[in-house]
Amino acid sequence: MSDISAPHQSSTKGGASSLAARVLELIASGQATSRTELAEHLGAAPSTISLTISQLVDRGLVAEQGTRTSTGGRPRKVLRLGGTGDFAVSADLGGSHARIGIVLPGGRLTDVSTVPFAIADGPETALSHLSETLEALAERRGRDLLRGVGLSLPGPVDGDSGVVTLPSRMPGWHRFPVAAWLEERFGVPAVADNDANCMAVGEHAFQPVERRQSIMVKIGSAIGAGIIVDGRLYRGATGAAGDITHVRIDAAGDIPCSCGNTGCLETVASGAALVRILRERGADVVSTQDVVRLASDADPEATRAVRQAGRYLGQVLSVNVNFFNPDAVYLGGILSTLEPFVAAVRSQLYEGSHPLMTKHLAIERASLGADAGLFGAGQFALQRALTRALDGATGTAPFPAAPTGA
């Protein structure tokens, strides 16, 4: 497994603090539990890693416990975060429900459930109800050990500030400071980010270390994508990288899109598009879940529509694969549970991409399934808490400088 990106990185002491922050991220996510693994992930000298770990231990941010047998060498000390039992609560929000759970340092997810959530009620009302549920979840675990709150949102979010920006499917949420609202409510660091970004980070943490470039696509009522470049989440110049849903596609013609334009991919390949298409053909569907139910029952019309949607998505993705040359394309969201859809995407990617691009390309469903975004949001929250703890702990002996590229 390889390193993941927090929404905001501390700049204290420049590259030195950056290395310490990266070390904390890898330990928190469970991607590295020894000094040797950290050196391999970060491309740093073992002596540099050892010095960084020693200083983090001195500051109470990291602890060493027990040993683990290594292959062909001395037993390795197992690294963990300094606080025993620390956790974050997280939620992956949908239009009418939210998936909630507890994320523990070391890459563990527990107490997962689905609860009602009415996004159309607006941020104040919807978040107040959700916060009561998350508070109860935290109380059962031990409220004094809560270190962060993470939210995965179905719309554009400024990852640094946690402010929602021009969400087409979240009425009343524009410019609402979700992260700041949660921090005031819970009294701990909070993070809000786009659902595709959360899924990309969550899934990446559980994939093989050699897969350092990937595209995570979430296909539900709408479509979104998160991008991992060299093992870290890529946001782009304005934080909007991965917004493939509004790419123009010939097959969409002049069909109006939720963004206000016409002819976007969303209008022919999303769950909302499939509901519209099947209703026009006389099917009794009102939601993406209805479409999935029909296709799962091998309804001919639904299966045909789902396959066509997969081909349209694959057509747009093949352009991105040719440009980006990733190691993997991961498919998540409710439509990814349908084999005809996944097969159509895969087929179109092989057809539309250069053979060099697909020679070793993995095209898979997200291994974490519906939990990818939930886990990613919780990891973001833990990392935000660690960054602030690191900022508060620095100021005595300097950390060693980060290696180039770390």
Buried (B, 14 or more C-beta within 10 A) or exposed (E): BBBBBBBBBBEBBEBBBBBBBBBBBBBBBBBBBBBBBBBBBBEBEEEBBBBBBBBBBEBEBBBBEEEEEEEEEEEBBBBBBBBEEBBBBBBBBBBEBBBBBBBBBBBEBEBBEEBEBBBEBBBEEBBEBBBEBBBEBBEEBEBEEBBBBBBBBBBBBBBBBBBBBEBBBBEBBBEBBBBBBBBEBBEBBBBBBBBBBBBBBBBBBBBEBEBBBBBBBBBBBBBBBBBBBEBBBBBEEEBEBBBBBBBEBEBBEEBEBBBEBEBBBBBBBBBBBBBBBBBEEEBEBEBBBBBBEBBBEEBEBBBBBBBBBBBBBBBBBBEBBBEBBBBBBBBBBBBBBBBBBBBBBBBBBBEBBEEEBBEEBBBBBBEBEBBBBBBBBBBBBBBBBBBBBBBEBBEEEEBBBBBEEB
